Amino acid sequence: MNFRTRLRDDLDINITPLIDVVFILLIFFMVSTTFQKSAELQVQLPESTATPADEIPVSIEVVINAQGQFFLNGRELVNNQLATVRAAMQSIAEGKTELPVIVRADARTPHQAVVTAMDAASQLGLTRLSIATSHVEE
């Protein structure tokens, strides 16, 4: 008796679900990726005699260090009072309420300083507020 049977079926590997999963992962990573300024090059630019045009701010970046000092778009404020922060934001925004406000606070920043920045933005009608964080790999 011959118990060996020769079944030779053509085995097809269906890779359609694999491709679907890869595309879903690709879309997920594209949507969830954030970009941050991690390093800036120091470049000495040539000088010109022409007066520079006024720069139109794209966003209002509020940086708060561990001591609670405020920096708006790279410029330090004289104090951390609500009126000072509001006036500085108002001079940058110039009535444009669609400008986004990005709050970058140190992890050791007093909570009141972050609330002050949020309150000043709210009083000026700046509703596009985000708080920047850094991603920690575990």
C-alpha positions in Angstrom: 0.0 0.0 0.0 1.1 3.4 -0.8 0.1 5.9 1.9 2.0 8.8 0.5 -0.3 10.9 -1.5 1.0 13.6 -3.6 -1.2 16.6 -3.1 0.3 19.5 -4.7 -2.0 22.4 -4.2 -0.8 25.8 -5.2 -0.6 27.7 -2.0 -1.4 31.4 -2.4 -0.3 33.9 0.2 -2.8 36.7 0.4 -0.9 39.9 1.3 -3.8 42.3 1.0 -4.4 42.4 4.8 -0.7 43.0 5.3 -0.6 45.9 2.9 -3.8 47.4 4.6 -2.1 47.2 8.0 1.1 48.8 6.7 -0.9 51.7 5.1 -2.8 52.2 8.4 0.4 52.3 10.4 1.9 54.7 7.9 -1.1 57.1 8.1 -1.0 56.8 11.9 2.6 57.8 12.2 2.2 60.6 9.6 -0.7 62.1 11.6 0.8 61.7 15.1 4.3 63.0 14.3 5.1 66.4 15.8 8.1 68.5 14.9 9.9 70.8 17.2 12.9 73.1 17.0 15.6 71.2 18.7 18.7 73.0 17.5 19.3 76.2 15.6 22.4 77.1 13.8 24.2 80.3 14.7 24.7 82.2 11.5 26.2 85.7 11.2 24.2 87.4 8.4 25.5 90.2 6.2 24.5 93.7 7.0 22.3 95.9 4.9 21.5 99.6 4.9 17.8 99.1 3.9 15.3 99.1 6.7 13.8 95.7 7.2 10.1 95.1 6.7 8.0 94.5 9.7 7.8 90.7 10.3 4.3 89.3 10.6 4.2 86.9 13.5 3.0 83.4 12.6 2.3 82.5 16.2 2.9 83.8 19.7 5.4 81.7 21.6 5.3 82.1 25.3 8.3 80.5 27.0 8.3 80.3 30.8 11.4 79.2 32.6 11.7 77.4 36.0 11.7 80.7 37.9 8.5 81.9 36.3 10.1 84.5 33.9 8.2 85.1 30.7 9.7 85.3 27.2 7.3 86.2 24.3 8.7 85.4 20.9 12.2 85.4 22.3 12.0 88.7 24.2 12.0 88.7 28.0 9.3 90.6 29.8 10.0 93.0 32.7 7.8 91.1 35.1 5.3 88.2 35.2 2.2 90.2 36.0 -1.0 89.5 34.1 -1.2 93.1 32.7 2.4 92.9 31.4 1.9 89.5 29.7 -1.5 90.7 28.2 0.1 94.0 26.9 3.0 92.1 25.3 0.6 89.6 23.7 -1.6 92.4 22.4 1.3 94.2 20.8 2.4 91.0 19.0 -1.2 90.0 18.0 -2.2 93.4 16.9 -5.9 92.5 17.1 -5.5 89.2 15.1 -7.4 86.6 17.2 -6.6 83.8 14.9 -2.9 83.6 15.9 -2.0 80.5 17.7 -0.4 80.8 21.2 2.2 78.2 22.1 3.1 77.9 25.8 6.4 76.3 26.4 6.8 76.0 30.2 9.6 74.4 32.1 8.6 71.3 34.1 9.5 73.1 37.3 7.5 76.3 36.3 5.0 77.5 38.9 1.5 76.5 37.8 0.3 80.1 38.3 2.7 81.3 35.6 1.1 78.9 33.0 -2.4 80.0 34.2 -1.4 83.7 33.8 -0.3 83.0 30.2 -3.6 81.2 29.4 -5.6 84.0 31.1 -3.9 86.7 29.2 -4.5 84.9 25.9 -8.2 84.3 26.8 -8.7 88.0 27.7 -7.4 89.0 24.2 -9.7 86.5 22.4 -6.8 84.3 21.4 -8.5 80.9 21.4 -5.9 78.8 19.6 -3.8 77.8 22.6 -1.5 74.8 22.8 1.0 73.7 25.4 4.2 72.2 24.1 5.7 69.1 25.7 8.6 66.9 24.9 8.4 63.2 24.2 10.3 60.9 26.7 11.3 57.5 25.5 10.9 54.8 28.1 
